[in-house]
Amino acid sequence: MKITLSKKIMGYLLIIFIVLSLSGFILAQVVTNIYVLISVLVITFIIFAVMLFHFFDKYIKPIEKASWTMDKLLQGNYYARVNQEMNGTIGELSGKINTLAKNLSKLTIQEQIQAEQLSTIIENSESALVLIDEKGYIHIVNRKFLSVFGKTSQAYVGYIYYDVIDHEAIHHTVQETFLYEKRVKETFSITHNDEKTYLELVGAPIFNERKMLKGAVLVIYDITEFKHIELMRKDFVANVGYELQAPIKSIKADAEKLQNHTSIDDISKDTLIKIIYEESTRIEMLLDDLLILSNLEKDETKLHLRTVKTGEMIDDILPSIQEKAEKKDILISVEASREIEFTADEEKVKQILFNLMMNGITYTPEQGEVKLEIHSNGDNIRFKVSDNGIGISKHAIPRIFERFYRVDKDRSINTNGTGLGLAIVKHIVEVHNGEIQVDSELEHGTSFTIDIPKSQTVNATSTKRIGKEHSHDKQSSND
């Protein structure tokens, strides 16, 4: 800018010099004293030069500086400023340019922050996102989309959606969104490594301020977990119906016999009444376990905490377990530190041990063994119930805590369990902030290991009771 300014000054000075020279040449024809004429012309040139320099410094130079600053602002350099101090109108103009530059700089920083925040939100969203313009070209795909459908962002961005996305459901949703200019929802599934993932796709049109369609945004939710929950709910309803069907049919059949056959002898009548009682007890056990499980699954579950003495707890539960074990000639062994004390809901802990040991008795052949171990494990108390029974296959272990899940349905027909025992155990352990682990091998037995903190704290929001306590003769094992 200084070079440009110097060239302009030199140009103007040259013009003044030429004009004065011509004027001197003309005046020399009439002026007799040539020295006076030259002196006047030199002085005049000096005066014009000084005035020119002053004019340039006072007006032209600030305007040039302001113009240079505006060029930088137009180029996107919002840190450019007019640093020269000036007065008057030019000074006001410079001050306003500096204020404009400062505001543009702040606005740019805010836009960058917002863009980074938006990018962070999009990239870390748990839902897959795709932005498509009105011509069908993809502008944005986020990290979740790439994790679900594979490839890199470069494989999608800048391409028409139907050339790079293979799923017909997505094509249909985009077309419906553009055609009807309204929100469209569709559900589809994809399979990767033999695992099926269920997805819900929502397409929403994007309009500008004139209500003209400018594109669409696709949001894809992973609903696999909800599908599994829905399937479990359907299975649960079917299983409850199945579990209730047999005893109700038996009760109905025996009641019809009692009603229609008046000649039934006392022995047969007693047998039928016994069957009706046993089947109604089975239904009662099932409903009781369902109620316990329902209360345990509530968010607001209150534990009745107290100091539990291990020795006294073992003495409370062993008699009923021994009675069941003796019928199958099964040995019950206990290896426990009886002096250990811990804080827990004693009745719930008893139910854990009862259900696990009864489960062991049920699935252990005659003359087998079920063992209970209780020891300290750091800040936890460890319970371990093991048996040498039929065992559980590796693929079935992850599902044994599901309600009504049967490891071997053929061998579970006559177990008289409700199928809820292990589900109850799991939930009781969870509300005690504990962990449960299963180790098993077919035909070699099963062991359940539970760690529960010795000290428990009650959640301030826990205000509901866990239902009525049940006596041990009504607590059931899982299968």
Secondary structure, DSSP 8 states (H G I E B T S, - for coil): -HHHHHHHHHHHHHHHHHHHHHHHHHHTTT-S-HHHHHHHHHHHHHHHHHHHHHHIIIIIHHHHHHHHHHHHHHTT-TT----S---HHHHHHHHHHHHHHHHHHHHHHHHHHHHHHHHHHHHT-SSEEEEEETTSBEEEE-HHHHHHH-S-GGGTTTSBHHHH---HHHHHHHHHHHHH-S-EEEEEEEEETTEEEEEEEEEEEEE-TTS-EEEEEEEEEE-HHHHHHHHHHHHHHHHHHHHHHHHHHHHHHHHHHHHH-TT--HHHHHHHHHHHHHHHHHHHHHHHHHHHHHHHTSSS----EEEEEHHHHHHHHHHHHHHHHHTTT-EEEEEE-TT-EEEEEHHHHHHHHHHHHHHHHHTS-TT-EEEEEEEEETTEEEEEEEE-SS---TTTGGGTTSTT--S-GGGSTTS---S-HHHHHHHHHHHTT-EEEEEEETTTEEEEEEEEESS----TT----------GGG-----
